[in-house]
Amino acid sequence: MVKIILVRHGETDWNQLRRVQGANSNTNLSQKGKEQAESLALRLKPERIQAIYSSPLQRALDTARAIADNHQIEVVIEPALTEIDVGELEGIHLEKIGKRLDQLLTSQGEALLKMPGGESLAGVQQRVWSTIQRLIGRHSDGVIVVVSHYFVILTIICSVLNLPLSHIGRLRLGVGSISTITFDGEVPRLLLFNDSCHLTSDKSW
């Protein structure tokens, strides 16, 4: 059985400012984000991790490296794990859009709408799910960590649950959160979703 721990990167200043942060925003972790990365590292320290894969964007890479430090593992950069390309919306404040980005992406009742100069949720799901399948083929058993972004992880969850991408707005994923999926044979299962208990002041977990 393969267990994949999906980690959303820690907070950036743009998360706080509610600016659209896609594939072309190579933002850094904020101070709080760095603390979240350390909390993630502590949470995952007991796991017997075989490999850690990360989006090439700095906010994800720094989060992944914090986790890797406890396991003497080199982070493998996987370009396909980068966030959705939002094209001309990059860096825009959400208030100017007038709605949540997931609502805009599915405004036609489906997930085929491409952002001006960018890509669609369906395109993201296609490139990411094929990457997950490739990683499973590489690791037939054990635990691997994938550090990525909001829409990347949610499209993976939708694939596991056979949930249409048009319903992605029903899901929420916090910065620094953990979700876990398993593959036993060809059957994927969601074991944990959007867990952030490691970010609280109580470390009794």
C-alpha atoms as a printed R data frame, in Angstrom:
    type eleno elety resid chain resno       x      y       z
1   ATOM     1    CA   MET     A     1   0.000  0.000   0.000
2   ATOM     2    CA   VAL     A     2   1.217  3.485  -0.862
3   ATOM     3    CA   LYS     A     3   0.399  6.335   1.498
4   ATOM     4    CA   ILE     A     4   0.674  9.846   0.098
5   ATOM     5    CA   ILE     A     5   0.711 12.770   2.512
6   ATOM     6    CA   LEU     A     6  -0.446 15.895   0.690
7   ATOM     7    CA   VAL     A     7   0.882 19.080   2.271
8   ATOM     8    CA   ARG     A     8  -0.210 22.585   1.389
9   ATOM     9    CA   HIS     A     9   2.641 25.066   1.772
10  ATOM    10    CA   GLY     A    10   2.807 27.474   4.712
11  ATOM    11    CA   GLU     A    11   1.400 30.984   4.678
12  ATOM    12    CA   THR     A    12   2.816 33.781   2.523
13  ATOM    13    CA   ASP     A    13   2.190 37.513   2.755
14  ATOM    14    CA   TRP     A    14  -0.032 37.216  -0.310
15  ATOM    15    CA   ASN     A    15  -2.242 34.734   1.519
16  ATOM    16    CA   GLN     A    16  -2.786 37.362   4.186
17  ATOM    17    CA   LEU     A    17  -3.347 40.109   1.622
18  ATOM    18    CA   ARG     A    18  -5.790 37.885  -0.335
19  ATOM    19    CA   ARG     A    19  -3.930 38.319  -3.605
20  ATOM    20    CA   VAL     A    20  -4.295 35.702  -6.340
21  ATOM    21    CA   GLN     A    21  -1.198 33.516  -6.066
22  ATOM    22    CA   GLY     A    22  -0.728 31.161  -8.970
23  ATOM    23    CA   ALA     A    23   2.037 29.476 -10.922
24  ATOM    24    CA   ASN     A    24   3.813 32.738 -11.748
25  ATOM    25    CA   SER     A    25   4.040 34.124  -8.203
26  ATOM    26    CA   ASN     A    26   7.220 32.808  -6.645
27  ATOM    27    CA   THR     A    27   6.388 34.199  -3.211
28  ATOM    28    CA   ASN     A    28   8.259 33.326  -0.026
29  ATOM    29    CA   LEU     A    29   6.887 32.050   3.252
30  ATOM    30    CA   SER     A    30   5.969 34.729   5.762
31  ATOM    31    CA   GLN     A    31   7.312 34.463   9.306
32  ATOM    32    CA   LYS     A    32   4.113 32.691  10.268
33  ATOM    33    CA   GLY     A    33   4.522 30.430   7.249
34  ATOM    34    CA   LYS     A    34   8.027 29.464   8.366
35  ATOM    35    CA   GLU     A    35   6.645 28.580  11.796
36  ATOM    36    CA   GLN     A    36   3.928 26.499  10.126
37  ATOM    37    CA   ALA     A    37   6.580 24.654   8.124
38  ATOM    38    CA   GLU     A    38   8.423 23.818  11.340
39  ATOM    39    CA   SER     A    39   5.176 22.583  12.900
40  ATOM    40    CA   LEU     A    40   4.591 20.406   9.849
41  ATOM    41    CA   ALA     A    41   8.107 19.024  10.158
42  ATOM    42    CA   LEU     A    42   7.482 18.124  13.794
43  ATOM    43    CA   ARG     A    43   4.122 16.544  12.973
44  ATOM    44    CA   LEU     A    44   5.614 14.355  10.244
45  ATOM    45    CA   LYS     A    45   8.814 13.450  12.086
46  ATOM    46    CA   PRO     A    46   7.497 10.023  13.225
47  ATOM    47    CA   GLU     A    47   6.534  9.054   9.658
48  ATOM    48    CA   ARG     A    48   8.854  6.682   7.805
49  ATOM    49    CA   ILE     A    49   9.005  8.826   4.706
50  ATOM    50    CA   GLN     A    50  10.647  7.352   1.623
51  ATOM    51    CA   ALA     A    51  10.557 10.409  -0.606
52  ATOM    52    CA   ILE     A    52   9.455 14.045  -0.630
53  ATOM    53    CA   TYR     A    53   8.258 15.709  -3.834
54  ATOM    54    CA   SER     A    54   7.626 19.422  -4.141
55  ATOM    55    CA   SER     A    55   6.367 22.066  -6.489
56  ATOM    56    CA   PRO     A    56   9.280 24.206  -7.722
57  ATOM    57    CA   LEU     A    57   7.698 27.375  -6.288
58  ATOM    58    CA   GLN     A    58   9.638 28.734  -3.325
59  ATOM    59    CA   ARG     A    59   6.775 28.668  -0.823
60  ATOM    60    CA   ALA     A    60   6.294 24.946  -1.381
61  ATOM    61    CA   LEU     A    61   9.988 24.137  -1.675
62  ATOM    62    CA   ASP     A    62  10.858 25.782   1.655
63  ATOM    63    CA   THR     A    63   8.004 23.917   3.329
64  ATOM    64    CA   ALA     A    64   9.230 20.640   1.852
65  ATOM    65    CA   ARG     A    65  12.812 21.259   2.932
66  ATOM    66    CA   ALA     A    66  11.720 21.889   6.518
67  ATOM    67    CA   ILE     A    67  10.062 18.455   6.503
68  ATOM    68    CA   ALA     A    68  13.027 16.802   4.788
69  ATOM    69    CA   ASP     A    69  15.484 18.049   7.415
70  ATOM    70    CA   ASN     A    70  14.121 15.497   9.903
71  ATOM    71    CA   HIS     A    71  14.478 12.581   7.494
72  ATOM    72    CA   GLN     A    72  17.832 13.120   5.756
73  ATOM    73    CA   ILE     A    73  16.017 13.087   2.416
74  ATOM    74    CA   GLU     A    74  16.657 15.313  -0.579
75  ATOM    75    CA   VAL     A    75  13.555 17.089  -1.849
76  ATOM    76    CA   VAL     A    76  12.725 16.109  -5.424
77  ATOM    77    CA   ILE     A    77  11.348 19.022  -7.449
78  ATOM    78    CA   GLU     A    78   8.365 18.001  -9.569
79  ATOM    79    CA   PRO     A    79   7.337 20.773 -11.994
80  ATOM    80    CA   ALA     A    80   3.872 19.265 -12.551
81  ATOM    81    CA   LEU     A    81   3.003 20.012  -8.924
82  ATOM    82    CA   THR     A    82   3.073 23.769  -9.452
83  ATOM    83    CA   GLU     A    83  -0.084 25.810  -8.788
84  ATOM    84    CA   ILE     A    84  -2.664 26.620 -11.451
85  ATOM    85    CA   ASP     A    85  -1.568 29.228 -13.979
86  ATOM    86    CA   VAL     A    86  -4.077 32.044 -13.461
87  ATOM    87    CA   GLY     A    87  -2.687 34.123 -16.325
88  ATOM    88    CA   GLU     A    88  -3.720 37.776 -16.220
89  ATOM    89    CA   LEU     A    89  -5.260 37.386 -12.741
90  ATOM    90    CA   GLU     A    90  -1.845 36.850 -11.141
91  ATOM    91    CA   GLY     A    91  -1.384 39.140  -8.145
92  ATOM    92    CA   ILE     A    92  -4.859 40.709  -8.309
93  ATOM    93    CA   HIS     A    93  -6.704 41.264  -5.031
94  ATOM    94    CA   LEU     A    94  -9.691 38.950  -4.720
95  ATOM    95    CA   GLU     A    95 -11.880 41.952  -3.894
96  ATOM    96    CA   LYS     A    96 -11.371 43.197  -7.460
97  ATOM    97    CA   ILE     A    97 -12.613 39.901  -8.867
98  ATOM    98    CA   GLY     A    98 -15.768 40.100  -6.780
99  ATOM    99    CA   LYS     A    99 -15.917 36.373  -6.039
100 ATOM   100    CA   ARG     A   100 -13.778 33.473  -4.865
101 ATOM   101    CA   LEU     A   101 -11.332 32.169  -7.460
102 ATOM   102    CA   ASP     A   102 -12.899 28.705  -7.371
103 ATOM   103    CA   GLN     A   103 -16.262 30.284  -8.183
104 ATOM   104    CA   LEU     A   104 -14.729 32.055 -11.166
105 ATOM   105    CA   LEU     A   105 -13.024 28.880 -12.381
106 ATOM   106    CA   THR     A   106 -16.330 26.979 -12.324
107 ATOM   107    CA   SER     A   107 -18.620 29.874 -13.276
108 ATOM   108    CA   GLN     A   108 -19.870 28.022 -16.364
109 ATOM   109    CA   GLY     A   109 -20.957 25.034 -14.301
110 ATOM   110    CA   GLU     A   110 -17.876 23.056 -15.247
111 ATOM   111    CA   ALA     A   111 -14.114 23.249 -14.868
112 ATOM   112    CA   LEU     A   112 -13.096 23.791 -18.479
113 ATOM   113    CA   LEU     A   113 -12.898 27.585 -18.299
114 ATOM   114    CA   LYS     A   114  -9.345 28.812 -18.852
115 ATOM   115    CA   MET     A   115  -8.138 31.922 -17.123
116 ATOM   116    CA   PRO     A   116  -7.048 34.628 -19.627
117 ATOM   117    CA   GLY     A   117  -3.502 33.603 -20.490
118 ATOM   118    CA   GLY     A   118  -3.676 30.705 -18.043
119 ATOM   119    CA   GLU     A   119  -5.133 27.230 -17.654
120 ATOM   120    CA   SER     A   120  -8.285 25.481 -16.496
121 ATOM   121    CA   LEU     A   121  -8.940 23.318 -13.452
122 ATOM   122    CA   ALA     A   122  -9.437 20.379 -15.796
123 ATOM   123    CA   GLY     A   123  -5.974 20.988 -17.227
124 ATOM   124    CA   VAL     A   124  -4.491 21.112 -13.745
125 ATOM   125    CA   GLN     A   125  -6.199 17.878 -12.752
126 ATOM   126    CA   GLN     A   126  -4.945 16.106 -15.863
127 ATOM   127    CA   ARG     A   127  -1.285 17.001 -15.354
128 ATOM   128    CA   VAL     A   128  -1.362 16.435 -11.580
129 ATOM   129    CA   TRP     A   129  -3.257 13.138 -11.505
130 ATOM   130    CA   SER     A   130  -0.953 11.632 -14.136
131 ATOM   131    CA   THR     A   131   1.970 12.688 -11.940
132 ATOM   132    CA   ILE     A   132   0.432 11.018  -8.884
133 ATOM   133    CA   GLN     A   133   0.007  7.822 -10.913
134 ATOM   134    CA   ARG     A   134   3.640  8.025 -11.960
135 ATOM   135    CA   LEU     A   135   4.793  8.445  -8.360
136 ATOM   136    CA   ILE     A   136   2.726  5.436  -7.297
137 ATOM   137    CA   GLY     A   137   4.431  3.433 -10.010
138 ATOM   138    CA   ARG     A   138   7.787  4.528  -8.645
139 ATOM   139    CA   HIS     A   139   6.911  3.674  -5.028
140 ATOM   140    CA   SER     A   140   4.959  0.437  -4.786
141 ATOM   141    CA   ASP     A   141   4.821  0.587  -0.989
142 ATOM   142    CA   GLY     A   142   5.510  2.997   1.870
143 ATOM   143    CA   VAL     A   143   5.003  6.696   2.606
144 ATOM   144    CA   ILE     A   144   5.716  9.639   0.328
145 ATOM   145    CA   VAL     A   145   5.083 13.344   0.871
146 ATOM   146    CA   VAL     A   146   3.841 15.726  -1.806
147 ATOM   147    CA   VAL     A   147   4.119 19.439  -1.021
148 ATOM   148    CA   SER     A   148   2.035 21.617  -3.281
149 ATOM   149    CA   HIS     A   149  -0.742 24.192  -3.537
150 ATOM   150    CA   TYR     A   150  -4.445 24.815  -3.001
151 ATOM   151    CA   PHE     A   151  -5.893 23.906  -6.390
152 ATOM   152    CA   VAL     A   152  -3.376 21.153  -7.086
153 ATOM   153    CA   ILE     A   153  -4.257 19.293  -3.889
154 ATOM   154    CA   LEU     A   154  -7.998 19.833  -4.287
155 ATOM   155    CA   THR     A   155  -7.971 18.401  -7.817
156 ATOM   156    CA   ILE     A   156  -6.207 15.319  -6.404
157 ATOM   157    CA   ILE     A   157  -8.893 14.990  -3.729
158 ATOM   158    CA   CYS     A   158 -11.596 15.319  -6.377
159 ATOM   159    CA   SER     A   159  -9.937 12.555  -8.385
160 ATOM   160    CA   VAL     A   160  -9.824 10.246  -5.370
161 ATOM   161    CA   LEU     A   161 -13.480 10.885  -4.504
162 ATOM   162    CA   ASN     A   162 -14.740 10.986  -8.099
163 ATOM   163    CA   LEU     A   163 -16.088 14.435  -7.265
164 ATOM   164    CA   PRO     A   164 -16.757 16.656 -10.303
165 ATOM   165    CA   LEU     A   165 -14.426 19.646 -10.448
166 ATOM   166    CA   SER     A   166 -17.483 21.872 -10.706
167 ATOM   167    CA   HIS     A   167 -18.023 21.066  -7.001
168 ATOM   168    CA   ILE     A   168 -14.510 22.024  -5.918
169 ATOM   169    CA   GLY     A   169 -15.883 25.122  -4.188
170 ATOM   170    CA   ARG     A   170 -17.430 22.827  -1.567
171 ATOM   171    CA   LEU     A   171 -13.938 22.034  -0.311
172 ATOM   172    CA   ARG     A   172 -11.590 24.246   1.686
173 ATOM   173    CA   LEU     A   173  -7.891 23.710   2.318
174 ATOM   174    CA   GLY     A   174  -5.931 25.715   4.868
175 ATOM   175    CA   VAL     A   175  -2.294 26.767   4.547
176 ATOM   176    CA   GLY     A   176   0.026 24.329   6.289
177 ATOM   177    CA   SER     A   177  -2.628 21.610   6.280
178 ATOM   178    CA   ILE     A   178  -2.227 17.868   5.744
179 ATOM   179    CA   SER     A   179  -4.421 15.502   3.743
180 ATOM   180    CA   THR     A   180  -3.695 11.795   3.320
181 ATOM   181    CA   ILE     A   181  -4.641  9.377   0.566
182 ATOM   182    CA   THR     A   182  -3.784  5.717   0.143
183 ATOM   183    CA   PHE     A   183  -3.584  3.408  -2.851
184 ATOM   184    CA   ASP     A   184  -4.140 -0.287  -2.167
185 ATOM   185    CA   GLY     A   185  -4.101 -1.893  -5.564
186 ATOM   186    CA   GLU     A   186  -5.971  0.456  -7.895
187 ATOM   187    CA   VAL     A   187  -8.394  1.762  -5.267
188 ATOM   188    CA   PRO     A   188  -7.607  5.252  -3.893
189 ATOM   189    CA   ARG     A   189  -8.973  6.265  -0.507
190 ATOM   190    CA   LEU     A   190  -9.057  9.543   1.401
191 ATOM   191    CA   LEU     A   191  -7.993  8.982   5.013
192 ATOM   192    CA   LEU     A   192  -7.471 12.556   6.205
193 ATOM   193    CA   PHE     A   193  -8.468 15.942   4.873
194 ATOM   194    CA   ASN     A   194  -7.363 19.495   5.747
195 ATOM   195    CA   ASP     A   195  -5.900 18.541   9.125
196 ATOM   196    CA   SER     A   196  -4.236 21.497  10.837
197 ATOM   197    CA   CYS     A   197  -4.143 20.400  14.481
198 ATOM   198    CA   HIS     A   198  -0.335 20.673  14.400
199 ATOM   199    CA   LEU     A   199  -0.690 24.445  13.899
200 ATOM   200    CA   THR     A   200  -2.445 24.982  17.239
201 ATOM   201    CA   SER     A   201  -0.624 25.915  20.419
202 ATOM   202    CA   ASP     A   202  -1.588 22.554  21.959
203 ATOM   203    CA   LYS     A   203   0.922 19.987  20.736
204 ATOM   204    CA   SER     A   204  -0.682 17.086  22.645
205 ATOM   205    CA   TRP     A   205  -1.172 15.185  19.344
